[in-house]
Every structure is written in structure tokens, then in C-alpha cells.
Amino acid sequence: MGAIITVGKKEQVSFQIKDHVLRCVVTKQPAVDTVVNYFERVIPEGVLEKGKIIDEDSFEMILSECVTEWKLKRKDIKFLVPDSSIFFRQIDVPKDLSKEEIRGYINFEIGSTIHLPFDEAYFDFFLLNDEAEREIKQILLFAVPEQLTNKYVSHFEELKMNPIVADVAPLSMYRLYMQDHKDEIDEQVMQLEWDLSSINISIFDEHKPVFMRNITQSFSREDWEVSQEKNLIEWVCKEDEKVQGELQDSFTEVERVIDFYKYTVNKGEKEVTKIFLTGDHPKILLIQKLLEDSIGINVETEKSLDILSKVNIYVPYRFMLPLSLCLKEV
């Protein structure tokens, strides 16, 4: 998504807000070798649901405490919009439109030929083809609800932070992945962000997003013992057998997406060739093993990324998404 206001020359904070956690990485510049610190804080049940703020007072109190403890006032903020609110669709536009004119065309057509599941939206797009012989241009349209996005912006601003960018999680993470894989044009990469409360599934073909889906994860806080020490959280599973059964159900959903992409989207001519697995699920290593055993596709994690060797301090794997957001230029 685009810039909200002008960026200043100061430390930048990359925020990830999930239903169960608030997490951030502070950097001096938009580069992984300038990390200053990282923090996370548990969000109690009932404060957020699928990214929507249900308990405004509690969210404001939690965010205020984090801003004070983490010394975030007057810093520039990049944040990720809630995963479940993202609208994603391939659409056709007239072939004679320039990239600049496409934005105006989308603005005009929203509500008539382009229907969104919300009234007002912030949007961005990717141009899929620009071939002179084609009668149309194909674009990938991303949109998020303006009202929800503005609500987060308002909370940041009320606490004297400076929101500069809102971005989409799958695109942010792929930006990090691309640092090492620019030359792998032929790969069909499925990116899985496997968190405690949800799974983001996205597929990239020739480094362009062609599929995106957010799946709510079966997640009961009663199955986990959570503790917070200073600015880090530890989740310990109390119901291993139950949680592993829920993971197996999620593997079935992933397999369905793989089959859908191969047979319905591509008529058997293309298929997922690699899975890139990230996320904050405490059983992420088990998820990797079970994925490889059940699906039979090579599964890579952030450990395979050479760019992470440039990170100047140790950063736990669950911070990979806010770390990737720091690369977003304004």
C-alpha cells in the first residue's frame, strides 16, 4: 500500500498487529543490518477479532503502555493491515492506459464494475502484462478498508507516533524472500505465514502475486501457557495431541489450495514448486516436517535466506514479518 504522510529522517518502527500479539522491530534505516531493537506484547482475548478492534479502551491502553516502555514516541511507523481485511483480485483494464492512468480508472470504476466488500478503500495494484498485442491489460488489485486502516492510524497518531506506510503482509514477506531469489523466475512459490491465530497463503509466479487467502486457525488460548519476560513472549503448548490434530486439518486446507492452483487456475500446466514457511507458531519446525511428509514439496524457512546473515543483532524467527516490513521504501 502507499505512503500515508511524509517520512522523516529518524528511527523507523515496523509494526505487526495480530489478534494475539503486538510485535515490532525498530531500525535506523530501511535495511536489515540497522536493527536497533525488537519487542512483543500479548494481546488479551477479546480485544481484537480478525484484525478489527473490538475493545477500543483496552487496545488504546496496551498500545500506550508499549509506546512508553519501548520509547516509540515521535518515531515513524510502518504497519501491516489486518490479513483478513485484504481484498485481492485480478482484473482487466483498457490496454491504452498508462500506469498512472490505471489508478484513476480504478477509482472511477470502484462501486460500478469493480465491487469491493467495503465502502471506502485504500488500494494498490501490480501490472501483470503490458504487451502491445493484447487487447487488455491485466492487473492484480489489492484493497483494504479505509475505515479500519484509518482507525489504526488514529491510534498511532494519538500516541504521538508518525504512521508513514501501511502494507500487506504477504507482499512484505516476499520482499525479504526476493533479496536472495531474484533470479529464480521459473519458481512457483507458495508462501505460508503460519501464525497461532491464522494462516496466510499466497502464491507467486515470476515474482508476481497470483493467489492470496487468509485462513482462520483453530486456536484456543486454553491450550497454551503464555508468559511474558521483559519484551518477549513464550508460548508453551499444554495440549499437544489436540493442537497437532488441528494442524493436520490445516494441512488439508493447504493441499486443497495447491490442487486448486494446479488444476483449476492453471489447467494442470503449472504447479507449486516450493513452499516458503514463516510465522510465529511455536511448533513451526514440526509444521515444516509434517508439510514435507504430507505434501512432498520442498519447504524452506527463513534459515535459508542469506540476507539474514546481514542482520546486525539476533532476531527471533517470529519477528521475520516486521523485519521484512523495514525494507519497504516510502
C-alpha positions in Angstrom: 0.0 0.0 0.0 1.1 3.6 -0.4 2.5 6.2 1.9 0.2 8.0 4.2 2.3 11.0 5.1 5.8 12.2 4.5 8.6 10.3 6.1 11.1 11.9 8.5 14.8 11.1 8.9 14.6 9.2 12.2 14.4 5.6 13.5 11.5 3.6 12.0 9.3 1.1 13.7 7.7 -1.8 11.8 4.5 -3.0 13.4 2.7 -6.3 13.1 -0.6 -6.5 14.9 -2.3 -9.8 15.2 -5.3 -10.9 17.3 -3.0 -12.4 19.9 0.1 -10.3 19.8 1.6 -6.9 19.0 5.1 -7.1 17.6 7.6 -4.6 16.3 11.2 -4.1 15.0 13.0 -0.8 15.3 15.6 0.1 12.7 17.7 3.1 11.9 17.2 2.8 8.1 15.1 0.6 5.7 17.8 -2.2 5.9 18.1 -5.4 7.9 21.6 -4.5 9.1 20.4 -1.5 11.1 18.2 -3.2 13.7 18.1 -1.3 17.0 15.7 -3.5 19.0 12.6 -5.7 18.8 9.6 -6.1 21.1 6.4 -8.1 21.5 3.4 -7.9 23.8 0.5 -10.4 24.4 -2.9 -9.0 23.4 -5.7 -10.4 25.7 -8.5 -12.4 24.2 -11.5 -10.2 23.1 -9.5 -7.0 22.2 -9.1 -7.8 18.5 -11.0 -10.2 16.3 -9.8 -10.8 12.8 -7.9 -7.5 13.0 -10.9 -5.4 14.0 -10.6 -3.5 17.2 -13.4 -4.8 19.5 -12.3 -3.3 22.8 -11.1 0.3 21.9 -10.2 1.2 25.5 -8.1 -1.9 26.1 -6.3 -1.6 22.8 -5.5 2.0 23.5 -4.2 1.2 26.9 -2.0 -1.7 25.6 -0.6 0.4 22.8 0.0 3.3 25.1 2.0 1.2 27.5 4.0 -0.3 24.6 4.8 3.2 23.2 6.0 4.3 26.6 8.0 1.2 27.5 9.6 0.8 24.1 10.2 4.6 23.7 8.3 4.9 20.4 7.0 8.4 20.6 7.7 10.6 17.6 9.1 7.7 15.6 8.0 6.8 12.0 5.6 3.8 12.0 5.1 1.3 9.2 2.3 -1.2 9.9 0.7 -4.2 8.3 -3.1 -4.1 7.7 -5.2 -6.9 9.1 -4.8 -10.0 7.0 -8.5 -10.9 6.9 -9.4 -7.5 5.6 -7.4 -7.7 2.3 -9.3 -7.8 -0.9 -7.3 -9.3 -3.8 -8.4 -9.9 -7.4 -7.1 -10.0 -10.9 -9.0 -7.5 -13.2 -8.8 -6.3 -16.7 -8.2 -2.6 -17.7 -8.1 -0.9 -21.1 -4.8 -1.5 -22.9 -4.2 2.1 -23.7 -4.0 3.3 -20.1 -0.6 4.2 -18.6 0.3 3.0 -15.2 -0.6 6.4 -13.8 -4.0 6.4 -15.6 -4.9 3.0 -14.2 -5.1 4.4 -10.7 -7.7 6.9 -11.9 -9.6 4.2 -13.8 -9.8 2.1 -10.7 -11.0 5.0 -8.6 -13.8 5.7 -11.2 -14.8 2.0 -11.5 -15.0 1.1 -7.8 -18.6 0.7 -7.0 -19.7 0.1 -10.6 -17.7 -2.6 -12.4 -15.3 -3.2 -9.5 -17.1 -4.3 -6.4 -15.4 -4.3 -3.0 -16.6 -5.8 0.2 -16.3 -2.4 1.9 -17.5 1.1 1.1 -14.2 3.1 1.1 -10.8 1.7 0.3 -7.1 2.2 0.0 -5.7 0.3 -2.9 -2.6 -0.6 -4.9 -2.0 -2.8 -7.9 0.5 -4.9 -9.9 0.7 -4.8 -13.6 0.7 -8.4 -14.9 1.2 -7.8 -18.6 2.0 -4.8 -20.8 2.1 -6.5 -24.2 1.2 -4.3 -27.2 -0.7 -7.1 -29.0 -3.1 -7.7 -26.0 -6.5 -6.1 -26.2 -6.5 -5.6 -22.4 -4.0 -5.1 -19.6 -4.3 -7.4 -16.6 -3.6 -6.1 -13.1 -3.7 -7.5 -9.6 -5.8 -5.2 -7.4 -5.2 -5.0 -3.6 -7.6 -3.1 -1.4 -8.1 -2.7 2.3 -10.9 -0.9 4.1 -10.2 2.8 4.6 -12.2 3.0 7.9 -10.2 0.2 9.6 -6.9 1.4 8.3 -7.7 5.0 9.5 -8.6 3.7 12.9 -5.1 2.2 13.4 -3.6 5.4 12.0 -5.6 7.4 14.5 -4.4 5.3 17.5 -0.8 5.7 16.4 -1.2 9.5 15.9 -2.9 10.0 19.3 0.1 8.4 21.0 2.5 10.8 19.1 3.8 8.3 16.6 4.1 9.1 12.9 2.4 6.5 10.6 4.0 6.6 7.2 3.2 3.3 5.4 0.5 0.6 5.5 1.5 -2.6 3.8 0.2 -6.1 3.1 1.9 -9.0 4.9 2.4 -11.5 2.0 4.0 -8.8 -0.1 6.1 -7.6 2.7 7.5 -11.0 3.4 8.1 -11.8 -0.2 10.2 -8.6 -0.4 12.5 -10.2 2.1 12.5 -13.6 0.2 13.3 -11.8 -3.1 16.6 -10.5 -1.7 18.0 -13.9 -2.3 15.8 -15.3 -5.1 15.6 -12.6 -7.8 17.0 -14.9 -10.5 14.5 -17.8 -9.8 11.9 -16.7 -12.4 10.6 -20.2 -13.1 9.7 -21.0 -9.5 6.0 -21.2 -8.4 6.5 -20.2 -4.7 3.8 -20.8 -2.1 4.4 -18.6 0.9 2.9 -19.7 4.2 2.8 -17.4 7.1 1.7 -19.8 9.8 0.7 -18.0 13.0 -1.1 -19.1 16.1 -4.4 -17.4 15.1 -4.3 -17.6 11.3 -2.5 -18.8 8.1 -1.7 -16.5 5.2 -1.4 -18.5 2.0 0.0 -16.7 -1.1 1.4 -17.9 -4.4 3.9 -16.0 -6.5 4.6 -16.8 -10.2 7.5 -15.0 -11.8 7.8 -13.0 -8.6 4.2 -11.6 -9.0 1.4 -12.5 -6.6 -1.3 -14.6 -8.3 -3.1 -16.1 -5.3 -3.9 -15.0 -1.8 -6.0 -16.4 1.0 -6.2 -15.9 4.8 -7.5 -18.9 6.8 -8.5 -18.6 10.4 -6.5 -21.0 12.5 -8.2 -23.2 15.2 -6.7 -21.5 18.2 -7.8 -21.8 21.9 -5.8 -19.9 24.4 -6.7 -22.5 27.0 -4.4 -24.9 25.0 -1.4 -22.7 25.7 0.5 -21.4 28.6 1.8 -17.9 27.9 4.4 -16.0 29.8 6.0 -12.6 29.2 9.5 -11.8 30.3 10.6 -8.2 29.6 9.7 -7.6 26.0 9.4 -11.2 24.7 6.7 -13.8 24.9 6.9 -17.6 25.3 4.0 -19.9 24.3 4.1 -23.4 25.7 1.6 -26.0 24.4 -0.5 -27.8 27.1 -2.5 -29.9 24.6 0.0 -31.4 22.1 -2.3 -34.1 20.7 -5.2 -31.6 20.2 -3.0 -29.0 18.6 -1.3 -31.5 16.3 -4.8 -32.7 15.2 -5.7 -29.1 14.4 -2.5 -28.7 12.4 -3.4 -31.7 10.3 -6.7 -30.1 9.4 -4.8 -27.0 8.3 -2.5 -29.2 6.1 -5.6 -30.4 4.3 -6.6 -26.8 3.5 -3.1 -26.1 2.2 -3.3 -29.2 0.0 -6.6 -28.0 -1.4 -5.1 -24.7 -2.4 -2.2 -26.5 -4.1 -4.6 -28.6 -6.1 -6.8 -25.6 -6.9 -3.9 -23.7 -8.2 -2.6 -26.5 -10.3 -5.9 -27.9 -11.8 -8.4 -25.0 -11.6 -6.2 -21.9 -12.1 -3.6 -23.4 -14.4 -5.4 -26.4 -16.0 -2.6 -28.7 -14.9 0.1 -26.7 -16.7 1.7 -25.1 -13.6 2.0 -26.2 -10.0 3.6 -25.0 -6.8 7.3 -26.0 -6.8 8.5 -24.6 -3.5 7.0 -23.6 -0.1 8.5 -20.8 1.9 7.3 -21.2 5.5 7.4 -18.4 8.1 5.2 -17.4 11.0 5.1 -17.2 14.8 3.6 -20.6 15.6 5.7 -22.2 18.4 5.6 -25.6 16.5 6.9 -24.1 13.3 9.7 -26.8 13.0 7.1 -29.6 13.4 4.9 -27.8 10.8 7.8 -27.8 8.4 8.4 -31.6 8.9 4.8 -32.5 8.6 4.3 -30.4 5.5 7.3 -32.1 3.8 5.9 -35.5 4.8 2.3 -34.9 3.7 2.7 -32.7 0.7 6.0 -33.8 -0.7 7.2 -30.3 -1.8 10.5 -28.7 -0.7 9.8 -26.5 2.3 12.3 -23.7 3.1 12.2 -21.4 6.1 13.9 -18.1 6.9 17.0 -20.0 7.8 17.7 -20.5 4.1 17.9 -16.7 3.5 21.4 -15.4 3.1 20.3 -11.8 3.6 19.5 -12.6 7.3 23.2 -13.2 7.9 23.5 -9.4 7.5 21.2 -8.7 10.4 23.3 -6.9 13.0 21.8 -8.5 16.1 20.0 -11.7 16.8 16.3 -11.5 15.9 13.9 -14.5 16.7 12.2 -16.1 13.7 8.8 -14.9 14.7 9.9 -11.3 14.0 10.6 -12.0 10.3 7.5 -10.3 9.1 8.1 -6.9 10.9 11.7 -7.2 9.9 10.7 -7.6 6.2 8.5 -4.5 6.6 11.5 -2.4 7.4 12.6 -2.9 3.7 9.5 -1.1 2.4 10.6 2.2 0.9 8.3 5.2 1.2 
